[in-house]
Amino acid sequence: MDRQDVQKMGMRLLKKGHIGMVRLVFSRIGLLALLLLLQVALVLTAFILCEQYVPHLIILQGVFVVVMVIYLINSDFDPSAKITWLVFIMIVPVFGTLFLLYTRMDVGHRALRDRLRLFVDETKDALPQDERVLKELEETSPESAALDRYLNLTGCFPAYDHTEVSYFPLGEDKFEEMLRQLEKAEHFIFLEYFIIEEGEMWGRILEILARKASQGVEVRLMYDGTNEFTTLPYSYPKKLKELGIKCKAFAPIAPFVSTHYNYRDHRKILVIDGHTAFTGGVNLSDRYINREEVFGHWKDTAVMLKGPAARSFTLLFLQMWNIDEKEPEFGKYLNYPAEPVKEAPGYVIPYGDTPVDGYRVGEMVYIDILNRAKNYVHIMTPYLILDGELDTALRFAAERGVEVSIILPGIPDKKTPYALAKTHYASLIRAGVKIYEYTPGFVHAKVFTSDDKKAVVGTINLDYRSLYHHFECAAYMVDTPCIADIEADFAHTLAKCHRVTLEDVKNLKTGMKLRGILSKAIATLL
């Protein structure tokens, strides 16, 4: 099978990617509809059959709502999530309570959660920390060493030196380098992506993967199960097996237990032979490389790690891959040589975040950067849906004299999150935070830089999905040369932005203001 045949096969398979009506009906959407119908049925039944008892039922409902409010106030939910549940239960008590019970029971995800926790515990020492590196990091950046100690409470995230980091300011740049690096693979290729969609990008990558598999390279591909809603057929793993590629969907859509919000694999990871790794915001779809323009120019970023730090992404991939494997294997792939790059100053700490361990790793890293910044924090993010802690950290940094600048999209991909983001603008601007919108289009980058010394590039947005509900990953960098490249890209992007003023916020259209205000009640779902 030649290159064109493989590319055509990939596109032909992808065009069949749609979710059937039965699977949609029995997804979480179907469950929500069923619970709402149950609420309506109970209310109508009460009025028709028990008309004389309606006043008593209203009192009983009021007492029930009060009890649920007291329960929520004393629960371990974060404050914003409490608001969402309070609104649901006060408006539709039966529906809201049943849905809360369903969520708390975590139906369908217990096995996944327990299995992943087991792997994280069992592999905490899989990549031992080089004590020399940690000692040098403590001398160079003691606050980063302290952060690394926190990260290692949550998993196996050692700090590395002698790892070369390359920054890509656009998805097109990452794509071209991906193709070059994939051609060099000799032993294994691991890919873990949130979205895969037909087109030039995936077609060219698939051709290389199939060819490498035919040459004896082990190729594994994992994508998030929500792809089955829109872009990939349920049978796609079986089809790729014909090309010699091991493929699976993470948390595929299942009747009544699937969720569009929780436990989605939002990571973007490519690992080649254990010595080269990519991460960042770029999925495997043409819009990410501007071959398809949907929301104006798509601004995205990524990094490539070459050296020992790439092993951490190998481990992150294997932890997710092995969740449903009968005989999980880690050591073989972690022991492939990853030679240190001698001319690569600075330190790299790859890390992951999961919704199953009680740690909010992604948010804590961002807050740590904000709280320790002395001169500036520069941020690029597609969404701005903040909980109280992150909102306070942003304002506090600005109020103590740190330049805090945030670049957001000028053209939104989703109207409701876009409107909700604008509800944060006024308070942030008054605190001194500078907010910019990217005029040419949509910003999908997830970037933090601070004081010419620290940077994070990864998959973690400033929204509830990334910070609470999704599996995520990123690379934390200290004193790596690429930080200058990230800062240069921020300045270049800033030149194409409009700075938002309080007058702009005041003059927002009434419809957008209203949409933002109302969506605050369900912010934890956006």
Secondary structure, 3 states (H helix, E strand, C coil): CCHHHHHHHHHHHHHCCCCCHHHHHCCHHHHHHHHHHHHHHHHHHHHHHCHHHHHHHHHHHHHHHHHHHHHHHCCCCCHHHHHHHHHHHHHCHHHHHHHHHHHHHCCCCHHHHHHHHHHHHHCCCCCCCCHHHHHHHHHHCHHHHHHHHHHHHHCCCCCECCCEEEEECCHHHHHHHHHHHHHCCCCEEEEEECCECCCHHHHHHHHHHHHHHHCCCEEEEEEECCHHHHCCCCCHHHHHHCCCCEEEEECCCCCCCCCCCCCEECCCEEEECCCEEEEECCCECHHHHCCCCCCEEEECCEEEEECCCHHHHHHHHHHHHHHHCCCCCCHHHHCCCCCCCCCCCCEEEEEEECCCCCCCHHHHHHHHHHHHCCCEEEEECCCECCCHHHHHHHHHHHHCCCEEEEEEECCCCCHHHHHHHHCCHHHHHHHCCEEEEECCEEECCCEEEECCCEEEEECCCECHHHHHHEEEEEEEEECCCHHHHHHHHHHHHHCCEEECCHHHHHCCCHHHHHHHHHHHHHHHHC
